[in-house]
Amino acid sequence: MTNYYFSASTLGFYVDLNRYKNLPSDIVAIADEQYVEFSGIPPQGKKLGASDSQPAWLDIVKTPEEQAAENMTTAASEYDRATVNIVALNEQIEDEDYAGTTEEAVKTELAAWTDYRKQLRTYIKAGDGTQRLPPALI
């Protein structure tokens, strides 16, 4: 006999059905393992939902506004990261420090970071986080 029940309409778990005066009409028995898995903290990027009347982890879908705000935050953070890399590469050139690399390789990397930062600046100035972010440099 099962000890746990689940309602897809309330996304609620129920134990000891005699305690409740009004139960949802869609309540179903679930295995103990399901209760343990789905009554805990959801995995990253997931939320409790239902699939075929059973508890399930569903992807959290961001609203367009949330996604746009996240994109703008990412763009600002990436802009700062690009700036740090550009400063470090310029210092490497100024110091003529090419240990383990070449001047040409450092200048090529500097050009790539500078181009990336320009793309980010354009993105940020447009203020439209609904557009695709420039591809990140590694």
C-alpha positions in Angstrom: 0.0 0.0 0.0 1.3 3.4 -0.9 1.7 6.2 1.6 1.9 9.1 -0.8 -0.4 10.8 -3.2 0.0 13.6 -5.8 -2.3 16.0 -7.4 -1.4 17.5 -10.8 -3.9 20.3 -10.4 -2.4 21.6 -7.1 1.1 20.2 -7.6 0.7 19.0 -4.1 1.7 15.9 -2.2 -0.6 14.3 0.3 0.1 11.8 3.1 -2.5 10.2 5.3 -5.6 11.0 3.3 -7.9 10.8 6.4 -6.5 14.1 7.5 -8.0 16.0 4.6 -11.6 17.1 4.3 -11.4 18.1 0.7 -9.0 16.4 -1.7 -8.4 17.3 -5.3 -10.3 15.1 -7.7 -7.2 14.2 -9.7 -5.2 12.7 -6.8 -3.2 9.6 -7.7 -1.1 7.2 -5.7 2.7 7.5 -6.2 5.6 5.4 -5.2 7.7 6.2 -2.2 10.6 6.8 -4.5 8.7 9.4 -6.5 7.7 11.2 -3.3 11.4 11.3 -2.2 12.6 12.6 -5.6 9.9 15.2 -6.3 9.2 16.6 -2.8 12.8 17.8 -2.5 14.7 20.6 -4.1 14.4 20.7 -7.9 17.4 20.3 -10.1 19.0 23.5 -11.5 16.7 25.0 -14.2 13.7 22.8 -13.3 10.5 23.2 -11.4 7.9 20.8 -10.2 5.1 20.0 -12.7 3.1 17.1 -13.8 3.2 14.7 -16.8 0.5 12.1 -17.3 -0.9 12.9 -13.8 2.5 12.0 -12.2 5.0 14.4 -10.7 7.8 15.5 -13.1 10.6 18.0 -13.3 9.8 20.6 -16.0 12.2 23.1 -17.6 11.8 26.6 -16.2 10.9 28.8 -19.2 11.8 32.4 -18.9 9.5 35.2 -20.1 10.8 37.3 -23.0 11.4 40.1 -20.6 13.4 37.9 -18.2 15.5 36.6 -21.1 16.1 40.1 -22.4 17.2 41.3 -19.0 19.5 38.3 -18.6 21.0 38.9 -22.0 21.8 42.6 -21.1 23.4 41.5 -17.9 25.5 38.9 -19.7 26.5 41.5 -22.3 27.7 43.9 -19.6 29.6 41.1 -17.8 31.2 39.9 -21.0 32.2 43.5 -21.9 34.0 43.8 -18.6 35.7 40.4 -19.2 36.8 41.6 -22.6 38.2 44.8 -21.2 40.3 42.9 -18.6 41.7 40.6 -21.3 42.5 43.6 -23.6 44.3 45.4 -20.8 46.3 42.3 -20.0 47.3 41.8 -23.7 48.2 45.4 -24.1 50.5 45.2 -21.0 52.0 42.0 -22.4 52.8 43.9 -25.7 54.1 47.0 -23.8 56.4 44.8 -21.6 57.4 42.7 -24.7 56.6 39.6 -22.6 56.1 36.8 -25.2 57.3 33.9 -23.0 55.6 30.8 -24.4 54.0 32.6 -27.3 54.8 35.1 -30.1 54.1 38.8 -30.6 52.0 37.9 -33.6 49.9 35.5 -31.5 49.3 38.1 -28.8 48.3 40.7 -31.3 45.9 38.3 -33.0 44.3 37.6 -29.7 44.2 41.3 -28.9 42.4 42.0 -32.2 39.8 39.2 -31.5 39.1 40.5 -28.0 38.8 44.1 -29.3 36.4 43.1 -32.0 34.3 41.1 -29.5 34.2 44.1 -27.2 33.1 46.4 -30.1 30.3 43.9 -30.8 29.2 44.0 -27.2 29.3 47.8 -27.1 27.0 47.9 -30.1 24.7 45.4 -28.4 24.6 47.3 -25.2 24.0 50.6 -26.9 21.1 49.2 -28.8 19.5 48.2 -25.5 17.6 45.4 -27.1 18.2 42.3 -25.1 15.8 40.3 -27.3 18.5 40.0 -30.0 21.1 37.2 -30.0 24.3 38.0 -28.1 27.6 38.1 -30.0 29.3 34.7 -29.8 31.5 34.6 -26.7 35.3 34.2 -26.8 36.8 31.5 -24.7 
